[in-house]
Every structure is written in C-alpha cells, then in structure tokens.
C-alpha cells in the first residue's frame, strides 16, 4: 500500500517561499497547477488552453510500457503528490495458534 496522497485543488501546501515556484509560503493545489500551466504556456508553443489541459483533464497520447503489452491509448496529465515523512501505521497482523485460518472453522463443523 502506498502512502502517497494525490493533492486536490483545495488542499493547502506550506513550504519555504524560495522553494515554491508559485512564489508564496502557502499555495493551494489549484494555484500550483495554474502556475505550472502558465510556465508551460510561457515556455512552449502551446496555446494557454492546451497548457491548462496538462493539469486538468490531460492530453491525449499513447504509451508503450518497457515491460511490454503494446501501445495503449490514454491521457497524460501533471499531478502533485504528497509523500509523508512518517508512513501511516498499519494494523498488526493478529496471529493465532492455528496452523491454518480455516482450522477454527473446521473445528465447528460436524464432518
């Protein structure tokens, strides 16, 4: 299981202002995406709506995975993910003295 969190438009991110390309100490996911789209628009030949598509619904493309499977049609889009420093604790596995999880059930059956 992955502890990564895909950020939504409303999520608020706080970081050092000089590390944030949105040039603020706090930004929403939406503000970061708009900044990325503007950077793409300003530094490429894409139209503004085409640049925004990279962060919104995605851009049509085809993918060829290295492990095989042939070409797949789909979309590619830019997303931000947050990876916590401390992973979310998982519930410990409760072990019983049974050698099989079905042993308890079998003991109640009249066979």
C-alpha positions in Angstrom: 0.0 0.0 0.0 1.3 3.5 -0.9 1.2 6.4 1.5 1.3 8.9 -1.4 -1.6 11.5 -1.4 -2.7 13.0 -4.7 -3.4 16.6 -3.9 -6.8 18.2 -4.8 -7.3 21.8 -5.9 -8.4 22.7 -2.4 -5.5 21.2 -0.5 -3.2 23.8 1.1 0.6 23.3 0.9 3.1 25.2 3.1 6.7 25.4 2.2 9.6 27.8 2.2 8.7 30.7 -0.2 12.0 30.4 -2.1 11.3 26.7 -2.8 7.8 27.3 -4.1 7.6 28.2 -7.8 4.3 29.9 -7.1 6.4 32.4 -5.0 4.3 32.1 -1.8 4.8 30.4 1.5 1.4 28.7 1.1 -0.5 27.6 -2.0 -3.5 25.6 -2.9 -3.2 22.6 -5.3 -5.1 24.7 -7.8 -2.7 27.6 -7.5 0.3 25.3 -8.0 -1.3 23.8 -11.1 -2.1 27.2 -12.6 1.5 28.2 -12.1 2.7 25.1 -13.8 0.3 25.6 -16.7 1.5 29.3 -17.0 5.1 28.1 -17.0 4.3 25.6 -19.8 2.4 28.2 -21.7 5.2 30.8 -21.5 8.0 28.4 -22.4 6.4 26.4 -25.2 4.4 27.0 -28.4 1.3 25.6 -26.7 -1.8 27.8 -26.5 -3.0 28.6 -23.0 -5.9 26.2 -23.1 -3.6 23.4 -24.3 -1.2 24.2 -21.5 -4.0 24.1 -18.9 -5.1 20.7 -20.3 -1.9 19.2 -19.0 -3.1 19.9 -15.4 -6.8 19.4 -15.9 -8.2 16.6 -18.0 -4.9 15.6 -19.5 -3.5 15.4 -23.1 -4.3 12.5 -25.4 -1.3 10.2 -26.0 -0.2 6.7 -26.5 2.0 4.7 -24.0 4.4 1.9 -24.7 5.5 0.3 -21.4 9.0 -1.1 -21.2 7.7 -4.4 -19.8 5.6 -5.0 -22.9 1.9 -5.1 -23.7 1.9 -3.0 -26.8 0.6 0.6 -27.3 -2.1 1.9 -25.0 -4.2 5.0 -25.8 -5.0 7.3 -22.9 -4.1 10.7 -21.4 -1.1 12.1 -19.6 -1.5 14.8 -17.0 0.5 16.6 -14.4 -0.4 15.9 -10.8 1.1 16.7 -7.4 1.6 14.1 -4.8 2.5 14.3 -1.2 4.6 11.7 0.5 4.6 11.8 4.3 7.9 11.6 6.2 6.3 9.1 8.6 4.2 6.3 6.9 0.7 5.7 8.1 0.9 2.9 10.6 -0.8 -0.3 9.6 -2.8 -2.7 11.8 -0.6 -5.5 13.1 -1.4 -9.0 11.9 -3.0 -11.0 14.7 -1.6 -14.5 14.7 -3.4 -17.4 16.3 -2.1 -20.8 17.4 -3.9 -22.4 14.5 -1.8 -23.6 11.6 -4.5 -22.5 9.1 -7.0 -19.8 9.3 -9.6 -22.4 8.4 -8.8 -24.6 11.4 -11.2 -22.7 13.7 -14.0 -23.1 11.2 -13.3 -26.8 10.7 -13.5 -27.4 14.4 -17.1 -26.2 14.5 -18.2 -28.4 11.5 -19.6 -31.9 12.1 -17.7 -33.9 9.4 
